Amino acid sequence: MPKVLYEKDGRIARITLNRPHVLNAIDDELPRALADAVARANADRGVHVIMLGGAGRAFCAGYDLTYYAEANGTNNVTQEMPWDPMQDYAFMKGNTELFMSLWRSYRPVVCKIQGYAVAGGSDIALCSDIILMEETAEIGYMPTRVWGCPTTAMWVYRLGAERAKRMLLTGDRITGTEAERLGLVYRAVPSARLDAEADALAERMATVPINQLMMQKLLINQAYDNMGLETTQMIATVFDGMTRHSPEGINFKHRAEEVGWKQAVKERDQGSYDWTNDKPFDHGSG
């Protein structure tokens, strides 16, 4: 079964992450399949707009931690120590560039989020041009608590310094309603209206000539490039590797192997585990 679906619907190319059994979690193959679908849309002169979504009950729940964290041993995101930062960087920067195919696409990308767009899933969503969310859907980058740094760095560019710090220094998730209030996404709508609202926007944009859409997008994106987006992403990607190979990051990986990634993530998100000393917090001690 394809991990990313592609369908042409008039002037709209519909690209759908298609691993619904794992909430469209990212594996080694999905980023390339996503970028290939974006390239296909850009090569078609009949396509004016890309609609990005996720199959099933979530947009994307981030990297597949069953493979990357819970499985014993090394993989593309965890090396034996001492680790090679540039080996890690080459892999993660490769994925970042594949996600950024959405940002660099000559066709504007409308993203619709149901359920969750968290961790690496938020990286994908925030590379889109315009985002609509269910009011009750959740977005966040929880791995900033341990074992991650958002490699696309889009939080700061979309939110500004203070609100980006509020999100990344807590690792909290927020609802679509809150995301709209903060200016992270364009609009939050009731679940029953998500598809219709996203389609209406895409269809309106699809009546504009391709060259006009392309020029306006390039103009706006150039402002972000001038603010150092590429340099920020380079630093963020190096830091991402460092978080996973720090003492705390190694302890998180070992904990996921020991008790399963769901329990390790629960302890991470609740703040109930001391990753530096590799033990649960003793809240009764003074």
Backbone bond lengths (Angstrom), bond angles and torsions (degrees), N, CA, C in turn:
res aa  C-N    CA-C-N  psi(-1)  N-CA   C-N-CA  omega(-1)  CA-C   N-CA-C  phi
1 M - - - 1.464 - - 1.527 109.51 -
2 P 1.326 118.82 130.68 1.465 120.36 179.39 1.528 111.63 -60.56
3 K 1.316 116.19 139.24 1.466 120.60 -179.92 1.515 111.97 -82.17
4 V 1.322 116.60 -14.64 1.456 122.36 172.84 1.525 107.20 -137.49
5 L 1.316 116.33 127.99 1.460 121.65 179.99 1.523 110.32 -96.39
6 Y 1.324 116.05 147.65 1.463 122.04 177.65 1.521 108.66 -131.04
7 E 1.327 114.87 130.97 1.464 120.46 177.73 1.521 108.39 -143.90
8 K 1.326 116.25 135.88 1.457 121.02 174.89 1.513 108.88 -98.14
9 D 1.324 115.88 125.85 1.455 122.71 -177.57 1.521 107.88 -126.91
10 G 1.327 115.70 88.19 1.454 119.68 -174.06 1.520 110.13 64.21
11 R 1.327 116.91 -123.42 1.460 121.18 179.58 1.530 112.81 -90.17
12 I 1.322 116.86 6.75 1.465 121.73 -177.71 1.526 109.74 -112.01
13 A 1.330 116.34 129.04 1.466 121.56 171.18 1.521 107.72 -95.70
14 R 1.313 116.94 123.53 1.461 121.80 -179.30 1.526 109.36 -101.19
15 I 1.323 116.38 115.07 1.463 123.17 179.93 1.523 107.77 -111.10
16 T 1.322 116.59 124.91 1.461 120.77 -172.97 1.527 110.51 -129.09
17 L 1.334 116.52 121.46 1.464 120.95 171.39 1.517 107.48 -63.70
18 N 1.335 116.96 132.67 1.464 119.24 -165.81 1.532 112.39 -132.54
19 R 1.333 115.55 57.35 1.475 120.94 168.80 1.530 107.71 -126.75
20 P 1.334 117.36 58.59 1.474 119.41 -170.91 1.519 114.19 -62.05
21 H 1.344 118.34 -24.90 1.457 121.16 -179.02 1.526 112.18 -66.97
22 V 1.345 117.41 -18.85 1.466 121.90 176.31 1.534 110.11 -124.37
23 L 1.328 115.97 31.40 1.471 122.24 179.54 1.526 111.44 54.61
24 N 1.346 114.68 37.45 1.477 122.39 177.10 1.530 112.62 58.65
25 A 1.329 115.70 34.46 1.458 120.70 179.13 1.528 110.84 -61.54
26 I 1.323 114.96 149.41 1.462 122.76 -175.04 1.524 110.23 -82.91
27 D 1.325 116.87 126.08 1.461 121.44 171.88 1.523 108.27 -115.77
28 D 1.326 117.58 -167.98 1.462 121.03 -176.76 1.527 112.56 -65.44
29 E 1.332 117.79 -23.59 1.463 121.53 -171.51 1.524 114.04 -99.18
30 L 1.321 118.42 -28.23 1.470 120.47 -172.65 1.532 113.64 -61.38
31 P 1.341 120.75 -42.46 1.475 118.59 -178.82 1.523 113.34 -58.75
32 R 1.327 117.70 -41.68 1.457 120.59 179.09 1.526 110.65 -66.84
33 A 1.326 117.18 -41.03 1.459 120.06 178.95 1.526 110.55 -62.73
34 L 1.330 116.86 -37.72 1.463 120.84 177.28 1.524 110.75 -63.39
35 A 1.323 117.10 -49.42 1.463 120.83 -179.21 1.523 111.57 -63.19
36 D 1.323 117.50 -36.40 1.465 120.15 177.49 1.522 111.20 -63.68
37 A 1.327 116.51 -38.31 1.460 120.15 178.84 1.532 110.53 -67.44
38 V 1.328 116.95 -39.26 1.463 120.43 177.44 1.532 110.14 -63.40
39 A 1.332 116.24 -42.93 1.466 120.18 178.53 1.525 110.88 -62.35
40 R 1.318 116.78 -38.23 1.471 120.52 178.59 1.524 110.35 -62.39
41 A 1.320 116.94 -42.72 1.464 120.16 179.27 1.523 111.09 -65.02
42 N 1.327 116.61 -40.68 1.462 120.45 -178.93 1.519 112.54 -68.20
43 A 1.310 117.10 -25.41 1.461 121.14 -179.30 1.527 112.58 -82.69
44 D 1.319 116.87 -8.47 1.467 121.84 -175.71 1.529 109.48 -101.10
45 R 1.316 117.44 112.18 1.470 121.37 -178.99 1.529 112.28 -68.87
46 G 1.299 116.75 -9.42 1.455 119.57 176.04 1.517 113.53 -87.68
47 V 1.324 117.11 -8.85 1.466 121.59 -178.95 1.526 109.33 -96.86
48 H 1.321 116.38 127.62 1.459 121.74 178.06 1.531 112.13 -106.58
49 V 1.319 116.90 -30.92 1.462 121.80 -173.16 1.522 109.29 -140.86
50 I 1.331 116.00 146.50 1.469 122.42 174.09 1.525 108.69 -107.30
51 M 1.338 116.25 132.01 1.452 122.24 171.78 1.524 107.79 -107.11
52 L 1.322 117.15 119.67 1.460 122.60 -178.13 1.520 109.30 -107.74
53 G 1.332 116.02 131.74 1.461 120.73 177.95 1.512 111.10 -150.23
54 G 1.314 115.02 -177.41 1.456 121.39 178.53 1.513 110.19 -128.74
55 A 1.318 117.32 139.66 1.461 121.37 179.17 1.524 110.33 -73.80
56 G 1.325 116.29 148.31 1.454 120.38 175.21 1.516 113.51 83.98
57 R 1.329 116.66 -148.26 1.460 120.82 -169.72 1.520 114.56 -95.03
58 A 1.341 117.77 6.14 1.468 120.37 178.13 1.521 109.56 -147.51
59 F 1.329 115.31 152.02 1.460 119.68 172.90 1.523 109.80 -70.71
60 C 1.336 117.06 -59.67 1.470 120.69 178.02 1.519 108.90 -166.96
61 A 1.326 115.91 128.50 1.465 122.25 -177.88 1.525 112.83 -94.28
62 G 1.337 117.91 16.65 1.462 119.98 177.03 1.516 112.54 93.22
63 Y 1.315 115.30 -164.14 1.462 120.23 -179.56 1.525 110.27 -67.55
64 D 1.319 116.14 148.01 1.460 123.31 -177.36 1.530 108.95 -74.11
65 L 1.333 116.38 96.10 1.457 120.57 -174.63 1.521 112.95 -74.01
66 T 1.330 118.10 -16.82 1.464 119.20 173.10 1.522 109.86 -58.72
67 Y 1.325 115.58 -38.86 1.464 120.66 179.86 1.517 112.13 -88.56
68 Y 1.329 117.07 -48.49 1.463 119.98 -170.22 1.518 113.71 -79.78
69 A 1.347 118.31 -28.60 1.465 120.09 -175.77 1.523 112.87 -114.21
70 E 1.333 117.22 -46.34 1.458 120.16 -173.21 1.521 113.01 -76.23
71 A 1.331 116.92 -34.41 1.470 119.54 -178.48 1.523 110.67 -65.17
72 N 1.303 115.75 139.39 1.460 120.33 179.25 1.523 110.58 -69.04
73 G 1.322 115.74 147.84 1.457 120.42 173.53 1.506 113.23 92.78
74 T 1.327 114.41 -169.05 1.455 121.44 -174.13 1.528 110.55 -94.13
75 N 1.338 114.77 162.30 1.458 122.27 175.42 1.517 106.99 -159.55
76 N 1.317 117.13 -163.98 1.466 119.71 -175.19 1.520 114.12 -67.35
77 V 1.327 118.46 -16.26 1.463 119.72 -179.23 1.524 113.29 -114.54
78 T 1.315 118.81 -4.36 1.465 121.59 175.97 1.521 109.04 -138.19
79 Q 1.340 116.16 118.20 1.458 121.67 179.00 1.531 110.18 -105.07
80 E 1.322 115.32 162.98 1.452 119.87 167.46 1.519 108.44 -66.63
81 M 1.321 116.00 148.98 1.458 120.34 177.60 1.526 109.94 -86.87
82 P 1.340 118.91 145.34 1.467 126.35 -4.64 1.532 110.47 -71.37
83 W 1.326 115.05 146.31 1.451 120.54 -174.52 1.524 110.47 -97.34
84 D 1.315 114.68 158.98 1.458 122.05 178.62 1.528 108.41 -101.47
85 P 1.329 119.00 103.84 1.466 120.66 -176.64 1.521 113.45 -57.96
86 M 1.320 117.62 -33.95 1.453 119.16 -176.62 1.523 112.08 -76.95
87 Q 1.319 117.77 -27.73 1.465 119.99 172.45 1.524 109.66 -64.83
88 D 1.319 115.29 -44.47 1.458 120.23 177.41 1.531 110.34 -63.24
89 Y 1.323 116.24 -45.10 1.463 121.29 -178.40 1.528 110.93 -60.31
90 A 1.315 116.84 -42.71 1.470 120.07 -178.26 1.527 110.77 -60.00
91 F 1.336 116.87 -41.26 1.464 119.74 179.80 1.524 111.21 -69.80
92 M 1.329 117.10 -50.58 1.453 120.31 -175.00 1.530 112.01 -70.99
93 K 1.332 117.82 -36.25 1.459 119.67 177.03 1.525 109.73 -66.44
94 G 1.332 115.37 -34.48 1.457 118.50 175.28 1.521 111.44 -59.21
95 N 1.340 116.69 -45.28 1.455 120.04 177.86 1.527 111.49 -65.21
96 T 1.333 116.19 -40.42 1.463 119.74 179.09 1.526 110.57 -60.10
97 E 1.317 117.12 -43.34 1.459 120.62 179.06 1.530 111.23 -63.98
98 L 1.329 116.55 -35.10 1.463 119.89 178.33 1.526 110.30 -69.04
99 F 1.337 117.61 -40.10 1.466 120.12 174.51 1.522 110.12 -62.63
100 M 1.332 115.66 -39.62 1.466 120.61 -176.84 1.525 112.55 -70.76
101 S 1.321 117.76 -6.96 1.465 118.82 172.81 1.523 110.10 -59.17
102 L 1.323 117.02 -27.18 1.465 120.76 176.12 1.522 110.60 -68.44
103 W 1.319 115.95 -45.34 1.475 121.62 -179.76 1.521 110.88 -65.14
104 R 1.318 116.71 -39.03 1.462 121.45 -176.39 1.520 113.25 -89.17
105 S 1.316 117.12 -5.43 1.460 121.15 179.05 1.526 110.77 -54.96
106 Y 1.327 116.60 136.22 1.462 120.79 175.56 1.527 111.56 -73.46
107 R 1.320 117.24 -13.89 1.457 121.82 174.05 1.528 107.52 -101.04
108 P 1.322 118.41 132.90 1.465 119.57 177.74 1.523 111.35 -62.44
109 V 1.319 115.64 147.81 1.465 122.10 -176.11 1.527 109.63 -116.97
110 V 1.322 115.77 118.94 1.462 122.17 172.12 1.523 106.98 -99.08
111 C 1.329 116.76 127.14 1.467 121.49 -179.02 1.527 109.05 -113.13
112 K 1.319 116.02 134.82 1.465 120.30 175.88 1.523 109.11 -117.90
113 I 1.321 115.73 132.68 1.458 121.94 -172.64 1.519 109.74 -118.68
114 Q 1.322 115.32 121.26 1.450 122.00 169.33 1.529 107.96 -117.30
115 G 1.299 116.73 149.60 1.457 120.34 175.53 1.516 113.29 72.75
116 Y 1.322 116.53 -91.70 1.460 121.59 -175.91 1.524 111.41 -139.53
117 A 1.328 115.45 142.70 1.466 123.14 164.36 1.520 104.66 -135.27
118 V 1.320 115.90 85.92 1.459 120.33 -170.40 1.527 110.82 -124.49
119 A 1.351 114.54 157.53 1.462 122.16 179.04 1.533 108.88 52.09
120 G 1.344 118.71 -127.80 1.448 120.47 -179.90 1.514 113.60 -60.82
121 G 1.328 117.28 -23.58 1.454 120.81 175.26 1.516 112.19 -66.08
122 S 1.345 116.60 -32.94 1.464 118.77 175.64 1.521 110.51 -71.24
123 D 1.346 117.75 -33.19 1.464 120.07 174.31 1.524 110.79 -56.22
124 I 1.340 116.33 -45.95 1.466 119.97 -179.56 1.525 110.27 -63.90
125 A 1.327 116.58 -49.81 1.457 120.26 -176.53 1.527 111.96 -60.17
126 L 1.332 116.82 -42.61 1.464 120.56 -174.84 1.518 112.90 -75.33
127 C 1.331 117.69 -7.94 1.464 120.83 171.20 1.522 112.05 -83.30
128 S 1.322 116.76 -8.59 1.456 120.77 176.61 1.521 109.66 -75.30
129 D 1.320 116.47 170.60 1.458 121.04 -178.33 1.519 112.92 -86.36
130 I 1.315 116.70 -46.42 1.458 122.05 -178.50 1.532 107.99 -135.52
131 I 1.341 115.95 131.90 1.458 121.31 -174.67 1.518 110.38 -119.59
132 L 1.331 115.70 132.46 1.450 122.59 169.87 1.525 108.03 -117.05
133 M 1.328 116.23 138.15 1.464 121.48 -178.93 1.519 110.85 -126.11
134 E 1.319 115.77 151.13 1.451 119.52 162.31 1.527 108.29 -59.66
135 E 1.316 116.80 144.96 1.464 119.98 178.56 1.520 111.93 -58.14
136 T 1.329 116.89 -34.23 1.465 121.23 -176.89 1.524 113.57 -96.33
137 A 1.324 117.94 -4.72 1.467 120.14 176.66 1.520 109.46 -64.94
138 E 1.341 117.09 160.61 1.452 121.05 -176.69 1.525 110.63 -124.95
139 I 1.334 114.84 141.94 1.458 121.75 176.91 1.525 108.30 -133.72
140 G 1.317 116.58 144.00 1.458 120.84 179.00 1.515 110.50 175.07
141 Y 1.330 115.17 169.47 1.464 120.45 177.20 1.531 108.44 -126.31
142 M 1.341 114.71 77.43 1.457 121.19 -175.69 1.526 114.26 -63.55
143 P 1.363 119.80 -27.82 1.468 118.68 179.88 1.529 114.69 -62.43
144 T 1.352 119.17 -9.56 1.462 117.74 174.21 1.524 111.13 -65.65
145 R 1.331 118.53 -14.26 1.465 121.43 175.04 1.533 110.86 -72.58
146 V 1.288 116.19 -32.99 1.467 123.63 172.27 1.526 107.30 -176.10
147 W 1.346 116.59 137.01 1.468 122.87 172.25 1.517 113.35 82.82
148 G 1.333 118.34 33.29 1.448 116.08 174.46 1.512 114.42 175.82
149 C 1.344 115.14 153.69 1.452 124.61 171.95 1.527 105.69 -143.26
150 P 1.331 119.59 132.69 1.470 120.45 -175.81 1.519 111.65 -66.87
151 T 1.321 115.73 110.30 1.467 120.57 -170.33 1.525 113.23 -68.76
152 T 1.327 117.95 -26.49 1.462 118.84 178.35 1.523 112.03 -78.39
153 A 1.345 117.22 -19.00 1.468 122.98 177.92 1.521 112.65 59.59
154 M 1.316 118.17 21.08 1.452 120.70 -175.07 1.524 113.83 -71.84
155 W 1.328 117.80 -17.51 1.467 120.02 -179.92 1.529 110.78 -57.98
156 V 1.329 116.84 -47.84 1.460 119.02 -176.34 1.527 111.72 -68.69
157 Y 1.333 116.58 -35.27 1.466 119.32 -178.59 1.523 111.98 -73.05
158 R 1.316 117.21 -27.64 1.460 120.38 -179.87 1.535 112.28 -90.34
159 L 1.342 117.04 -27.50 1.462 120.00 -172.24 1.520 114.46 -111.55
160 G 1.337 118.33 -22.30 1.452 119.87 -169.84 1.521 110.39 86.77
161 A 1.316 116.26 170.14 1.460 121.42 -169.20 1.529 113.14 -63.49
162 E 1.332 117.53 -52.39 1.466 118.81 -171.23 1.520 112.61 -66.58
163 R 1.317 116.73 -45.27 1.465 118.75 -178.95 1.530 111.23 -71.57
164 A 1.327 117.72 -33.47 1.464 119.50 174.52 1.526 110.26 -63.67
165 K 1.324 117.04 -40.68 1.470 119.97 177.76 1.523 110.62 -64.55
166 R 1.331 117.05 -39.74 1.466 119.39 177.48 1.531 111.67 -56.77
167 M 1.338 115.84 -38.95 1.456 119.55 -179.45 1.524 112.43 -77.56
168 L 1.325 116.91 -46.42 1.462 119.93 -171.21 1.522 113.30 -83.11
169 L 1.324 118.51 -20.02 1.472 120.61 177.07 1.522 112.16 -87.04
170 T 1.324 116.99 -8.09 1.468 120.85 175.14 1.522 112.15 -112.64
171 G 1.344 117.22 -30.44 1.457 120.05 -172.62 1.515 112.42 70.35
172 D 1.330 116.91 21.24 1.462 120.38 -178.91 1.525 111.60 -74.13
173 R 1.318 114.80 157.72 1.458 122.43 168.94 1.526 108.32 -101.62
174 I 1.330 115.83 146.70 1.450 120.89 175.38 1.511 109.30 -127.56
175 T 1.317 115.65 156.76 1.470 120.67 179.96 1.522 110.44 -79.32
176 G 1.314 114.48 168.55 1.450 119.28 175.38 1.519 112.32 -59.17
177 T 1.323 116.52 -38.18 1.459 120.61 178.81 1.520 110.99 -60.08
178 E 1.332 116.46 -45.54 1.463 120.74 178.70 1.524 110.95 -69.17
179 A 1.321 117.12 -37.82 1.464 120.64 179.17 1.529 110.87 -61.94
180 E 1.328 117.02 -38.85 1.469 119.44 176.03 1.525 110.60 -66.14
181 R 1.331 117.30 -41.90 1.463 120.64 -179.09 1.525 111.25 -61.58
182 L 1.334 116.40 -37.59 1.464 120.75 -179.84 1.523 112.68 -78.33
183 G 1.312 117.31 -13.13 1.457 120.73 -177.35 1.513 113.94 86.28
184 L 1.341 117.14 13.24 1.469 120.74 179.14 1.521 111.09 -73.40
185 V 1.321 117.03 -35.37 1.460 121.94 179.40 1.529 108.81 -127.35
186 Y 1.302 115.29 161.11 1.466 121.24 -176.78 1.519 111.91 -69.35
187 R 1.349 115.95 -47.80 1.458 118.26 -174.50 1.520 110.76 -153.93
188 A 1.341 115.35 144.08 1.456 122.49 170.59 1.517 107.87 -112.30
189 V 1.321 117.03 133.52 1.466 121.45 -174.60 1.525 109.30 -134.99
190 P 1.322 117.69 159.79 1.469 119.34 174.32 1.527 110.46 -58.55
191 S 1.325 115.88 149.91 1.466 121.09 -176.38 1.518 112.26 -53.06
192 A 1.310 116.29 -41.79 1.460 120.60 -176.69 1.521 112.82 -67.21
193 R 1.333 117.53 -16.55 1.462 121.53 -177.92 1.529 113.20 -103.88
194 L 1.328 118.46 -4.17 1.468 120.13 -172.11 1.525 112.15 -58.59
195 D 1.308 117.58 -52.53 1.470 120.15 -177.01 1.526 111.13 -62.16
196 A 1.325 117.21 -44.25 1.463 120.75 -177.28 1.525 111.18 -65.18
197 E 1.327 117.45 -42.13 1.464 120.99 -179.59 1.530 110.70 -66.01
198 A 1.342 116.19 -43.60 1.467 119.63 179.33 1.511 111.05 -65.11
199 D 1.326 117.09 -42.44 1.459 120.87 179.84 1.529 111.12 -64.19
200 A 1.325 117.36 -40.96 1.459 120.33 -179.24 1.526 110.71 -61.78
201 L 1.335 116.77 -41.09 1.458 120.23 178.74 1.528 110.57 -66.13
202 A 1.335 116.34 -46.70 1.463 120.10 -179.49 1.523 111.26 -62.40
203 E 1.304 116.96 -40.61 1.462 120.34 -179.60 1.524 111.32 -66.96
204 R 1.327 117.29 -36.45 1.459 120.44 176.44 1.527 110.49 -64.02
205 M 1.327 117.17 -44.88 1.459 121.54 178.79 1.519 111.25 -65.68
206 A 1.322 117.00 -33.03 1.468 121.19 -176.37 1.518 112.93 -67.81
207 T 1.345 117.99 -13.01 1.468 120.29 177.00 1.522 112.38 -83.66
208 V 1.347 116.76 -4.83 1.461 122.08 179.37 1.531 108.58 -90.26
209 P 1.328 119.47 140.04 1.473 120.45 177.48 1.531 111.48 -57.98
210 I 1.323 115.29 147.87 1.464 120.79 -178.38 1.521 111.46 -56.68
211 N 1.330 117.25 -42.04 1.470 118.63 -176.11 1.526 111.31 -65.58
212 Q 1.321 117.71 -35.61 1.461 120.67 177.08 1.535 110.86 -66.22
213 L 1.331 116.71 -45.79 1.466 120.43 177.93 1.526 110.92 -58.80
214 M 1.311 114.68 -42.57 1.464 120.57 -177.44 1.525 110.93 -65.33
215 M 1.330 117.11 -44.37 1.463 120.09 -178.47 1.523 111.63 -64.95
216 Q 1.320 117.22 -43.33 1.469 119.28 -178.07 1.533 111.02 -66.19
217 K 1.335 116.30 -39.82 1.460 118.94 178.94 1.527 111.25 -66.87
218 L 1.329 117.24 -44.58 1.460 120.58 178.53 1.517 111.52 -60.29
219 L 1.315 117.16 -39.53 1.460 121.46 179.90 1.526 110.81 -61.09
220 I 1.331 116.21 -49.34 1.466 120.26 -177.41 1.527 110.51 -67.56
221 N 1.329 116.98 -44.00 1.463 119.64 -179.24 1.518 112.09 -64.00
222 Q 1.331 117.30 -32.29 1.460 120.24 -179.63 1.520 111.18 -60.92
223 A 1.327 116.84 -34.31 1.458 119.69 177.87 1.522 111.02 -61.27
224 Y 1.335 117.28 -38.85 1.465 120.96 178.80 1.527 111.04 -72.41
225 D 1.321 116.30 -36.96 1.462 119.43 174.97 1.523 110.37 -60.55
226 N 1.327 116.56 -40.43 1.465 120.45 179.71 1.524 112.30 -67.31
227 M 1.321 116.93 -22.26 1.465 121.12 176.66 1.525 112.35 -84.16
228 G 1.325 117.14 3.82 1.466 119.72 174.41 1.510 115.26 90.66
229 L 1.328 117.78 29.75 1.463 120.87 -178.35 1.524 112.06 -55.84
230 E 1.319 117.85 -45.25 1.468 120.90 -177.23 1.524 110.94 -63.20
231 T 1.319 117.65 -42.97 1.467 121.00 179.42 1.525 110.85 -64.92
232 T 1.334 116.46 -42.65 1.457 120.07 178.71 1.521 110.70 -61.64
233 Q 1.320 117.51 -40.64 1.457 120.41 179.32 1.524 111.78 -66.55
234 M 1.323 117.42 -35.44 1.460 119.75 176.90 1.528 110.37 -61.80
235 I 1.319 116.76 -47.38 1.460 120.63 179.37 1.526 110.64 -63.60
236 A 1.340 116.85 -44.22 1.460 120.87 -178.81 1.523 111.42 -60.94
237 T 1.328 116.90 -37.95 1.461 120.34 -178.52 1.519 111.41 -71.18
238 V 1.329 117.51 -38.19 1.466 120.56 173.78 1.523 109.93 -63.22
239 F 1.326 116.85 -45.40 1.466 120.53 179.10 1.525 111.26 -61.81
240 D 1.335 117.38 -36.47 1.463 120.32 178.94 1.527 110.69 -58.34
241 G 1.335 116.26 -45.61 1.456 119.47 176.87 1.520 112.40 -63.21
242 M 1.319 116.65 -38.01 1.464 120.40 179.43 1.521 111.27 -64.50
243 T 1.349 117.17 -38.76 1.465 118.72 -179.77 1.527 111.55 -63.13
244 R 1.315 117.21 -34.46 1.460 120.45 -177.54 1.526 112.79 -80.36
245 H 1.344 116.97 -17.22 1.466 120.41 -178.91 1.522 112.51 -115.48
246 S 1.335 116.28 9.31 1.461 120.93 171.19 1.528 108.81 -73.18
247 P 1.325 119.12 166.26 1.472 119.75 175.33 1.532 112.12 -54.18
248 E 1.330 116.05 -41.99 1.469 119.42 -179.96 1.521 111.24 -67.52
249 G 1.323 116.34 -39.11 1.455 119.81 178.64 1.517 112.49 -64.28
250 I 1.319 116.23 -42.70 1.468 120.36 176.81 1.517 110.57 -62.91
251 N 1.341 117.00 -40.27 1.460 120.11 178.17 1.524 111.52 -64.27
252 F 1.338 117.47 -37.18 1.460 120.05 176.70 1.527 110.64 -63.25
253 K 1.326 116.77 -43.83 1.469 120.68 178.81 1.518 110.49 -61.12
254 H 1.322 117.50 -45.40 1.469 120.81 178.99 1.527 111.13 -63.20
255 R 1.331 115.65 -38.86 1.472 119.67 179.40 1.522 110.37 -65.19
256 A 1.337 117.58 -41.46 1.462 120.95 178.10 1.525 110.73 -63.05
257 E 1.327 117.15 -38.28 1.453 120.51 177.55 1.531 110.94 -66.44
258 E 1.327 115.71 -34.41 1.465 121.29 -175.10 1.527 112.49 -77.71
259 V 1.331 117.31 -47.05 1.471 120.31 -172.56 1.524 112.57 -116.56
260 G 1.325 118.12 0.45 1.459 121.29 -177.14 1.514 110.78 93.80
261 W 1.343 116.07 148.16 1.460 118.89 -173.68 1.520 112.87 -67.88
262 K 1.326 118.16 -29.59 1.459 119.35 -179.18 1.525 111.48 -64.92
263 Q 1.331 117.05 -41.70 1.455 120.22 177.82 1.526 110.55 -68.66
264 A 1.338 117.14 -41.92 1.461 120.38 178.79 1.529 110.99 -61.55
265 V 1.323 116.87 -41.76 1.461 120.77 178.28 1.530 110.49 -65.91
266 K 1.327 117.53 -39.76 1.469 120.80 177.63 1.523 110.31 -59.81
267 E 1.320 116.83 -44.92 1.464 120.63 178.90 1.529 111.32 -65.85
268 R 1.318 116.72 -37.77 1.462 121.15 177.15 1.520 111.42 -63.01
269 D 1.327 115.95 -49.20 1.456 120.21 -173.93 1.523 112.24 -73.43
270 Q 1.331 118.12 -30.30 1.460 121.37 178.62 1.528 112.37 -82.44
271 G 1.344 116.37 -13.56 1.457 119.29 -176.78 1.508 113.34 70.71
272 S 1.325 116.94 30.04 1.469 120.86 -175.77 1.525 113.20 -98.65
273 Y 1.339 117.65 0.78 1.466 120.71 -176.82 1.523 109.61 -125.08
274 D 1.324 115.38 136.42 1.468 122.61 178.34 1.526 107.47 -92.59
275 W 1.331 116.78 98.08 1.458 120.96 -174.63 1.524 112.23 -72.13
276 T 1.316 117.67 -25.18 1.463 120.06 178.77 1.522 110.97 -68.56
277 N 1.336 115.93 -42.44 1.471 120.61 -178.51 1.515 112.90 -100.39
278 D 1.341 116.45 2.01 1.460 123.13 174.35 1.531 112.19 55.78
279 K 1.324 115.22 54.47 1.455 120.72 176.98 1.518 108.91 -162.15
280 P 1.346 117.87 157.91 1.471 119.22 176.72 1.528 109.88 -62.15
281 F 1.335 115.45 148.76 1.451 119.83 175.38 1.530 109.87 -64.92
282 D 1.312 115.52 138.71 1.463 121.89 173.26 1.520 107.28 -96.62
283 H 1.330 116.16 93.79 1.465 120.10 -174.65 1.516 111.86 -74.45
284 G 1.343 116.71 -7.96 1.468 118.39 179.65 1.518 113.50 -89.82
285 S 1.361 117.07 -8.39 1.448 119.29 -177.27 1.520 109.62 -84.95
286 G 1.325 115.86 150.37 1.455 121.13 -179.20 1.504 112.32 -85.91
